[in-house]
Amino acid sequence: MIVGRLRRGARLVAVVLAVVALATGCAQVRQLTGSAPTTTVAPPPVVTTTPPPTTTTTTPAPTPSRARAAVDATADAAQERDDVTLGVAVLDRTTGATTVNGAGDTPLRAASVAKLFTIVDILTRREAGQLSTTPGDEQRFRRALTLSDDEAMNALWSTYDGPEGIGRVAALLGLQETSAPADTSQWGEVETSARDVAALYGYVTTRLAPADRDFVLGALEAAAPTAADGFDQAFGLLDPSRRGTAAAKQGWLCCLQSSIDLHSTGFPDADGRYVVVLLSNQPRGYDAAKSLLDDAAAAARDALET
């Protein structure tokens, strides 16, 4: 019995030793191979950034100036008749800027607007001490401006070197489209543009001596409805329905090249900010031509008063 127990104990010991040996062998293998428990590292989270929304800024178109609006407003009137050239210029006396339409630099016959050029030349030279005038000349100045008196202009043109005077004014003001007539006896055929006439008014208001400036503007404001030759001057800026305190020099000439030249130039309001120049060459027919300038002047006034 004792022998049997020993054998069973021996077997138990052997089993324990075998397990120990196996465990020791595994540990040695791990030491030799350097293997370690595997650790799984989770990848970093993906962060998605949403870009800010794109903002589109639209810059509004600049508002046209009143002068630009006034010039553009005359376009419909120019279409009332076929074969019309309507040169338009608006001078903003505050900014000094002149705005013109497509025909604003087109040379046209000045007709009686030439009277203003001649008087400005004489007054400028008188201020510079280059000449003196008589009381009779003063009356001629006034009649030429208020009544558009041709006889008064004839005397001034011949006495004070009218053709050269046109060149002097053009050079003084840097006018590009103003020139004396080919036939120097025909002052009505002086050529000028709407832009150049606007520059002439700018000179009157800013560079003539105050007394001379006031004289010219006062005479233009006193323009008579009927000219010395009986022509009706009440059109354009002097249209009775809108005249107010307008100060204007009108012009008319018939019938070179089977057309007429009809102009209305000056201040819609004598004390106002703007000068408006309307120069036209139109087919014959003064009534229709005046109606066209009435409409052009009214459209320009409306735009300037908006």
Secondary structure as the mmCIF struct_conf table of DSSP 4:
data_model
#
loop_
_struct_conf.conf_type_id
_struct_conf.id
_struct_conf.beg_label_comp_id
_struct_conf.beg_label_asym_id
_struct_conf.beg_label_seq_id
_struct_conf.end_label_comp_id
_struct_conf.end_label_asym_id
_struct_conf.end_label_seq_id
HELX_RH_AL_P HELX_RH_AL_P1 ILE A 2 THR A 33
HELX_LH_PP_P HELX_LH_PP_P1 THR A 40 THR A 54
HELX_LH_PP_P HELX_LH_PP_P2 THR A 56 SER A 65
HELX_RH_AL_P HELX_RH_AL_P2 ARG A 66 ALA A 73
TURN_TY1_P TURN_TY1_P1 THR A 74 THR A 74
HELX_RH_AL_P HELX_RH_AL_P3 ALA A 75 ALA A 78
TURN_TY1_P TURN_TY1_P2 GLN A 79 GLN A 79
BEND BEND1 GLU A 80 ASP A 83
STRN STRN1 THR A 85 ASP A 92
TURN_TY1_P TURN_TY1_P3 ARG A 93 THR A 95
STRN STRN2 THR A 98 VAL A 100
TURN_TY1_P TURN_TY1_P4 GLY A 102 ASP A 105
STRN STRN3 LEU A 108 ARG A 109
HELX_RH_3T_P HELX_RH_3T_P1 ALA A 111 VAL A 113
HELX_RH_AL_P HELX_RH_AL_P4 ALA A 114 GLU A 127
TURN_TY1_P TURN_TY1_P5 ALA A 128 GLY A 129
BEND BEND2 GLN A 130 GLN A 130
HELX_RH_AL_P HELX_RH_AL_P5 PRO A 135 THR A 146
BEND BEND3 LEU A 147 LEU A 147
HELX_RH_AL_P HELX_RH_AL_P6 ASP A 150 THR A 159
TURN_TY1_P TURN_TY1_P6 TYR A 160 ASP A 161
HELX_RH_AL_P HELX_RH_AL_P7 GLY A 162 LEU A 173
TURN_TY1_P TURN_TY1_P7 GLY A 174 GLY A 174
BEND BEND4 GLN A 176 GLU A 177
STRN STRN4 SER A 179 SER A 179
BEND BEND5 ALA A 182 ASP A 183
TURN_TY1_P TURN_TY1_P8 THR A 184 SER A 185
HELX_RH_3T_P HELX_RH_3T_P2 TRP A 187 GLU A 189
STRN STRN5 GLU A 191 THR A 192
HELX_RH_AL_P HELX_RH_AL_P8 ALA A 194 THR A 206
TURN_TY1_P TURN_TY1_P9 ARG A 207 ARG A 207
BEND BEND6 LEU A 208 LEU A 208
HELX_RH_AL_P HELX_RH_AL_P9 PRO A 210 GLU A 221
TURN_TY1_P TURN_TY1_P10 ALA A 222 ALA A 222
BEND BEND7 PRO A 225 PRO A 225
STRN STRN6 THR A 226 THR A 226
TURN_TY1_P TURN_TY1_P11 ALA A 228 ASP A 229
BEND BEND8 GLY A 230 GLY A 230
STRN STRN7 ASP A 232 ASP A 232
BEND BEND9 PHE A 235 PHE A 235
HELX_RH_3T_P HELX_RH_3T_P3 GLY A 236 LEU A 238
TURN_TY1_P TURN_TY1_P12 PRO A 240 ARG A 242
TURN_TY1_P TURN_TY1_P13 GLY A 244 THR A 245
STRN STRN8 ALA A 247 CYS A 254
HELX_RH_3T_P HELX_RH_3T_P4 LEU A 256 SER A 258
STRN STRN9 SER A 259 PHE A 267
BEND BEND10 PRO A 268 ASP A 269
TURN_TY1_P TURN_TY1_P14 ALA A 270 ASP A 271
BEND BEND11 GLY A 272 ARG A 273
STRN STRN10 TYR A 274 PRO A 283
BEND BEND12 ARG A 284 ARG A 284
HELX_RH_AL_P HELX_RH_AL_P10 TYR A 286 GLU A 305
#
